[in-house]
Amino acid sequence: MRKTLLVALLLLPAAANAQSFAHGDENWPPPPGPWSNTAALALNITQSAFSDNWSGGDTGSISWQLKGDFGARRQMSQSFHWANQLQLAFGQTANQLADPNDPGSKVWASPVKSTDQILAESVGILTKGWAVDPYGSVRFDSQFIDATDPRRRWLNPMTFTESIGVAKTIAAEGE
C-alpha cells in the first residue's frame, strides 16, 4: 500500500503538468493542423532612491528583469498532440553602499544576479479518445550563470526530468 501511495504521489506533479496541456471540451482532440505559437516578452525595471533628508538609513537600489515565455503546440495527427514551452528570465539588482572614502556619500555596488531561469518542456499526449490520455514529457531546468561557483559556470545546475502518466480533464475552464 505504501509503495502504491508513493508512486501515486510521485506521478501527481507530472499528471498536473500534462493536464495543463489538455483541453476539456467536446472538440478535443482538435483536428490536425498548423502550429499554434505564443510569445510574451517583459522588461521590468524598478528603482528606489532616498534623499539626504531621510534619516532612516535606507539606500537606493535599481533592479531589472527580462522575461520571455514562448510556446508552440500542434495536433500532429488525430491521435497525437505535441506541446512545447520555453521560459527564460534574467535580472540583476544594484544597491547603494556607503562610500568607504567618504562616509557621508554613497556609491553604487556592482550588480548581482537576482533572477535566473531557463525552463524548457515538451509534452506528447496520445489523444485516442480513451477514458484517460497517456502522455510522456521531458523537462530541462537550469540557470544562465551559477553565481555560487567561483568559476561562474554557465547552465549550472542542470535538472532533467522525464515523466510518463495519464491525464484526465475533470472540469474545463469556465465550468
C-alpha positions as CSV (number, residue, x, y, z in Angstrom):
1,M,0.0,0.0,0.0
2,R,2.8,2.4,0.9
3,K,4.6,1.8,-2.4
4,T,1.4,2.4,-4.4
5,L,0.8,5.7,-2.5
6,L,4.4,6.7,-3.0
7,V,4.2,6.1,-6.8
8,A,0.9,8.0,-7.0
9,L,2.3,11.0,-5.1
10,L,5.4,11.0,-7.4
11,L,3.3,10.9,-10.5
12,L,0.8,13.6,-9.3
13,P,3.0,16.6,-10.3
14,A,3.7,15.1,-13.7
15,A,0.0,14.5,-14.3
16,A,-0.9,18.0,-13.2
17,N,1.8,19.3,-15.7
18,A,0.4,17.2,-18.5
19,Q,-3.1,18.4,-17.6
20,S,-2.1,22.0,-18.3
21,F,-1.7,21.0,-22.0
22,A,-5.1,19.1,-22.2
23,H,-8.4,20.7,-23.2
24,G,-11.7,19.7,-21.6
25,D,-14.2,20.3,-24.3
26,E,-16.0,18.1,-26.8
27,N,-13.7,19.4,-29.6
28,W,-10.7,17.6,-28.1
29,P,-8.7,16.4,-29.8
30,P,-8.6,19.2,-32.4
31,P,-8.1,18.2,-36.0
32,P,-4.5,18.1,-37.2
33,G,-3.4,21.5,-38.2
34,P,-0.6,24.1,-38.1
35,W,1.5,25.0,-35.1
36,S,-0.2,27.4,-32.6
37,N,2.6,29.7,-31.3
38,T,2.6,32.1,-28.4
39,A,5.3,34.5,-27.2
40,A,5.4,37.1,-24.4
41,L,8.3,39.3,-23.5
42,A,8.5,41.6,-20.5
43,L,11.1,44.0,-19.2
44,N,10.7,45.1,-15.6
45,I,12.7,48.0,-14.1
46,T,12.4,49.1,-10.5
47,Q,14.3,52.0,-8.9
48,S,14.3,53.5,-5.4
49,A,16.1,56.5,-4.1
50,F,16.2,58.3,-0.8
51,S,17.2,61.9,-0.3
52,D,19.7,63.1,2.2
53,N,16.8,64.4,4.3
54,W,15.8,60.8,5.0
55,S,17.3,59.6,8.3
56,G,16.1,56.0,8.1
57,G,19.4,54.7,6.9
58,D,17.9,53.1,3.7
59,T,19.9,53.0,0.5
60,G,18.8,53.3,-3.1
61,S,18.6,50.4,-5.5
62,I,17.8,49.6,-9.1
63,S,16.6,46.3,-10.4
64,W,15.9,45.0,-13.9
65,Q,14.5,41.7,-15.2
66,L,14.0,40.5,-18.7
67,K,11.5,37.6,-19.1
68,G,10.3,35.6,-22.0
69,D,7.6,32.9,-22.3
70,F,7.3,31.0,-25.5
71,G,5.0,28.2,-26.5
72,A,4.2,26.0,-29.5
73,R,1.6,23.3,-29.7
74,R,0.2,21.3,-32.5
75,Q,-2.2,18.4,-33.1
76,M,0.2,16.3,-35.2
77,S,-2.3,13.7,-36.1
78,Q,-5.8,12.6,-34.9
79,S,-4.1,10.6,-32.1
80,F,-1.0,12.7,-31.1
81,H,-0.8,16.2,-29.6
82,W,2.6,17.8,-29.0
83,A,3.1,20.9,-26.8
84,N,6.4,22.8,-26.1
85,Q,7.1,25.6,-23.7
86,L,10.2,27.7,-23.1
87,Q,10.6,30.2,-20.2
88,L,13.6,32.4,-19.9
89,A,14.3,35.0,-17.2
90,F,17.3,37.0,-16.1
91,G,17.7,40.0,-13.9
92,Q,20.1,42.0,-11.7
93,T,20.0,44.3,-8.7
94,A,22.4,47.0,-7.7
95,N,22.4,48.7,-4.3
96,Q,23.9,51.9,-2.9
97,L,26.6,51.5,-0.3
98,A,28.4,53.9,2.0
99,D,31.5,55.2,0.3
100,P,34.5,53.9,2.3
101,N,36.5,57.0,1.3
102,D,33.7,59.5,2.2
103,P,31.3,58.2,4.8
104,G,28.8,61.0,4.1
105,S,28.2,59.9,0.5
106,K,27.1,56.7,-1.2
107,V,28.4,54.7,-4.2
108,W,26.7,52.1,-6.4
109,A,27.8,48.5,-5.8
110,S,28.3,46.1,-8.8
111,P,25.0,44.5,-9.8
112,V,24.3,41.0,-8.6
113,K,22.1,38.4,-10.1
114,S,18.5,38.4,-8.7
115,T,16.6,36.3,-11.3
116,D,17.9,33.5,-13.4
117,Q,15.8,30.8,-15.0
118,I,15.9,28.5,-18.1
119,L,12.9,26.1,-18.3
120,A,12.2,24.0,-21.4
121,E,9.4,21.5,-21.5
122,S,8.0,19.2,-24.2
123,V,4.8,17.0,-23.7
124,G,3.4,14.5,-26.1
125,I,-0.2,13.3,-25.4
126,L,-1.9,10.3,-27.1
127,T,-5.4,11.5,-27.9
128,K,-7.2,8.3,-28.8
129,G,-10.5,9.1,-27.1
130,W,-9.9,6.7,-24.2
131,A,-11.0,7.4,-20.7
132,V,-7.6,8.9,-20.0
133,D,-4.9,10.3,-22.2
134,P,-1.4,8.8,-21.8
135,Y,1.4,11.3,-22.0
136,G,5.2,11.5,-21.9
137,S,7.1,14.6,-21.1
138,V,10.7,15.9,-20.9
139,R,11.7,19.0,-18.8
140,F,15.0,20.8,-18.6
141,D,15.6,23.3,-15.8
142,S,18.7,25.4,-15.3
143,Q,20.2,28.9,-14.8
144,F,22.2,31.0,-17.1
145,I,25.0,31.6,-14.6
146,D,25.8,29.8,-11.4
147,A,26.7,32.7,-9.0
148,T,27.7,30.3,-6.2
149,D,30.5,28.8,-8.2
150,P,33.7,31.0,-8.2
151,R,34.3,29.9,-11.9
152,R,30.8,31.3,-12.8
153,R,29.9,28.2,-14.9
154,W,27.1,28.6,-17.4
155,L,24.0,26.4,-17.3
156,N,24.6,25.1,-13.8
157,P,22.9,23.3,-12.2
158,M,21.1,21.3,-14.9
159,T,18.0,19.2,-14.0
160,F,16.4,16.9,-16.5
161,T,13.0,15.3,-15.6
162,E,11.3,12.7,-17.7
163,S,7.7,11.7,-16.9
164,I,5.0,9.4,-18.2
165,G,1.5,9.1,-17.0
166,V,-2.1,9.7,-17.8
167,A,-4.2,12.9,-17.9
168,K,-7.9,13.3,-17.5
169,T,-9.8,16.6,-17.7
170,I,-12.3,16.7,-14.8
171,A,-13.6,20.2,-15.4
172,A,-12.9,22.5,-18.3
173,E,-12.2,26.2,-17.8
174,G,-15.3,28.3,-17.3
175,E,-17.4,25.5,-15.8
